[in-house]
Amino acid sequence: MGDPEDLYEVDYDAPELAGAVLLHHFDGFMDAGGAGRLVVEHLLEQFEHRVVARFDVDRLIDYRSRRPTMTYVTDHWEHYEAPELVVHLLHDSMDTPFLLLTGPEPDHEWERFAKAVAALMDRWDLRNTVGFYGIPMGVPHTRVLGVTAHASRPELVGDYQPVHNRLQVPGSVAALLEFRLGQSDHDALGFAAHVPHYLAQASYPTAALTLLDSIMRTTGLALPADALRDAAKRTNVEIDRQVSESDEVADMVRALERQYDAFADAAGKDSLLADAENLPTADELGSQFEQFLAEQQGHADPRDH
């Protein structure tokens, strides 16, 4: 294996990054409700940012599996939307620096990519990494969303309810990155927001808001949430309207509410993942994830669901 540092170019070495956090989200894998994508868009809209490192997408991306868009006008090609896998430098509301690694999930050289991220962490003396995404769950949108937290060390998970089970699910770069960073004594965390399965293909800002809260609680970053909160309110009003217009959907939501409330009352816990007896089997969960990935052909508008 070649030098992992060959996979990226550093555009700018900020002098104040020691102890900073690296957030990351990759397009192309599990992200029910577009939860992670919405967090990325929100952060880049809220804060000024500059690219500090670029990864070599020609080596990492399979263009034929995810063809970039090109624009044709009359008699010529006018524009090419080149994919970018980059690290942005941002500063939160208290002027604390943090980094955001985002772009398409690499198709190739996962191990070298993980080593490259670790090299950047060492170069900038970063504190840890935090990944975030949404997963489809059998929960109603009318209840508080749960979050599954995982990390390279148990101490990093804090008071998040652990999943007392052993699962096998399709792998991802984000998962491998967290795993390999832990093996190399770097701190790494991840958050998965529980998205109602009937909203998995929609853009669901409530899930993004849930992830943003977990990121702030864990990192101490001051990240404004008003724009996401407003978007969540508007989306929830539309979801409620559509539910009220369909007896079948309304019955399904009520059934999920009864299941959710019965378990929460009996177990004294906030999450349906808190007890191994209420988890789907590893095969069932893996099958659900694979079905979700197969169906995910783009990001739908929440009004379409």
Secondary structure, DSSP 8 states (H G I E B T S, - for coil): ---GGGGEEES---TT-TT-EEEEEEETS--GGGHHHHHHHHHHHHS-EEEEEEE-HHHH--TTTS---EEEETTEEEEE-----EEEEEE-TT--EEEEEEEE--SS-HHHHHHHHHHHHHHHT--EEEEEEEEEES--TTS---EEEEESSHHHHTTS----S-------HHHHHHHHHHHTT-EEEEEEEEEEGGGTTS--HHHHHHHHHHHHHHH------HHHHHHHHHHHHHHHHHHHT-HHHHHHHHHHHHHHHHHHHHH--S-TTSSGGGS--HHHHHHHHHHHHHH--S---GGG-
